[in-house]
Amino acid sequence: MREKFISFAVQRPIITILLTIVFVLLSAAGAQKLVFKSDYRVFFSNENPQLSAYEAMQKIYSKSDNVALILVPRSGEVFTRENLEAIRELTDEAWQVPYSTRVDSITNYQHTYAEGDDLIVEDLALEPLELSDEDLIRIKEIATNEPLLVHKLISPQGHVSVVNITVQLPGINTVVEVPEVMQKVREIKQAFEEKHPNFSFHLSGMVAMNNTFAEASLNDNATLVPIMFGVVIVAISFLLRTFTGTISTVLVIAFTIAATMGLAGWTGFFLTGPSAGTPIMVLTLAVADCIHILTTMFYEMRHGVEKKKAIVDSLRINLQPIFLTSITTAVGFLSMNFSDSPPFRDLGNMVAMGVMLAFLFSVTVFPALLTLLPLHVKPVEHETKDRMMGFAKFVISRRSQLLPLTAIIMVTMISFAPMNITNDDFVKYFDTSVPFRQATDYMQENLSGMTTIEISVDSGKSSGVNDPAFLKTLGEFSSWLRSLPETDHVNTITDTIKRLNRNMHADEQAWYKLPDSQELSAQYLLLYEMSLPYGLDLNNQLNVDKSSTRVVGTFDNLTSNEQIELERKILNWFSTNAPQYEVQTASPALMFAHIGQRNIKSMLTGTTTALILISALLGIALRSVKFGAISLLPNLAPAAIGFGLWYFLDGQVGLALSVVAGMALGIIVDDTVHFLSKYLHARRDRDSDSVAAVKYAFGSVGRALWITTLVLVSGFMVLAQSTFKVNADMGLLTGLTILIALAVDFLFLPPLLMKLDTSSDRT
């Protein structure tokens, strides 16, 4: 049966190619069902506690997803008639953004003041062009000193302003909702810039970040996939010097990517930032199988074997190791199902499917193409093999020095791995060339960071927010939060009540404090709410029965560790100063802060499971418990060394890198499998001793290993150029790990085999 399978593609190449094309076309048709979900919530499973807390808070208060329109007048002064009028026009236009529920700016800020016994509530700059010079000075003084505005909608110097659009996405079709919002925002931005060239304009906010996830990933695929195809074509053409082999390999890659993405569409997958990198990974991994078949076939043909027989011989020799490496690679990627983040599960499943499809195509349509296409090889010994045999002699002759030296280097590098810290900064998920990152960095430097933490404080009774004791606690907490060095802005209902109390006492500054009476607080809020226009109510701060309120803190762009520590401080403050109130913290920033640490814990289980399965597979395939155990060292060490090296490159392990160990494990096993299989073939079938078996392994598979490593590393280094840091870091560390794996398999494994495998028993 095995022999029939091996020879079928060579004997019936046209049928094999036609069947493959039909299968690929049927599979690829599913690609039209693939859509890109740009909602940041896709990074979190339904069981994620931070997501659950955030969604619960969103149900109590109005939603807080936003687009921030950052306006920078080139004159350096916001408070001129023309500039305020431009902001007022933009504020009105912003209401046309789909799903917008609130628009805040300095011009429509609901300024309050007393006029006799009346409370006047009106826009801060209602008719900017009619303002006098004194009015401009007064408005600037109010805006730059109002706690609700400064560092939120206006810079303290008055040189940068923000129009903030709050949107409530229905969540019915997240594929189109975010792009729909951003399309309208960009239309508004373009029209504004044409009419007001004296402004520079930036876009930030959560909705803009959502959209950037999609755009950055799709742009990467549009540029990086063609680059990788070019790398593969150049690498195979230059290293193997075969036009037919290059064309056949490229076709196998194209078939694999098309079938993988199509089957993903048929089975209900959708694309996200991480899973959009699937084509690059599949492209890279699909090359390895073809190279092993090509190198063995060329070896046979150089020794005078006819082409068809050489292809069959190559399949016979490589079928088991290629199948084994494909299975172990798939297991490594399937371990990503333990990830706490669904996009990485999808990436693992899609790449695992692609790896197995690559195996199928490499042993069917690939030999069929090689059979039909012209291929000529001179029957002479290739000089590269001589160089590889020279390297083998070096390793054998220096084995007594290489084993302890490489062991010391490996242990030393591995010792640095635990020194990495678990940390992340979701704003820095994007390269500085990405407009969203530029806008957010500019906002951080001139206005405020993008990190927010929402704190819901429940008084436990209806209208409890008006209780003087509750307000006093809330005011003290707000003051404490503002005192922290990382705090940029605090939005709290106590500021509004203080202002209203001052207004109702003839605007005397001495009365800028919380009232002592619950009835007064309730009356002030009722009077104020009745005067507010549509869309500018207090639903973003108070729940329906006014039993709880939401305080929103805006901070510098903090790392995940800093956010988690800040959250701990906030909860500790309440447990110490106000344990009687129920407090809940949530925000998208906190969700991202926690996901990296949660993912590392879950992936430890996944990687351990993958290691056990891969070790069992190797033990069975190699028919030796001893060699299965020996393989553990070269399989485990590269990932650990890679993380040790990462300590010097970055030192921080975030969401992306938390999945690298399991993913890389499946890939780096390939070199060990191919080397050990050739080594055992020499020991068992050629009656060689360990030294001769090592020499044979280097001679028969060494060249293929460094060529496949070069292509794999090139592929992941192309991914490392991604403007999406999650993909870039994953590509860089995986590429480094694969390179380290080759060094371990060439410099450490052979001396280890010669040291441990000294018995005459070759079974």
Beta strands, then each sheet from edge to edge (+ up, - down):
strand 1: 66-73
strand 2: 100-104
strand 3: 110-115
strand 4: 118-123
strand 5: 161-167
strand 6: 199-204
strand 7: 421-422
strand 8: 451-458
strand 9: 487-491
strand 10: 548-555
strand 11: 582-586
strand 12: 652-653
sheet 1: 2+ 5- 1+ 6-
sheet 2: 3+ 4-
sheet 3: 7+ 12+
sheet 4: 9+ 10- 8+ 11-
end
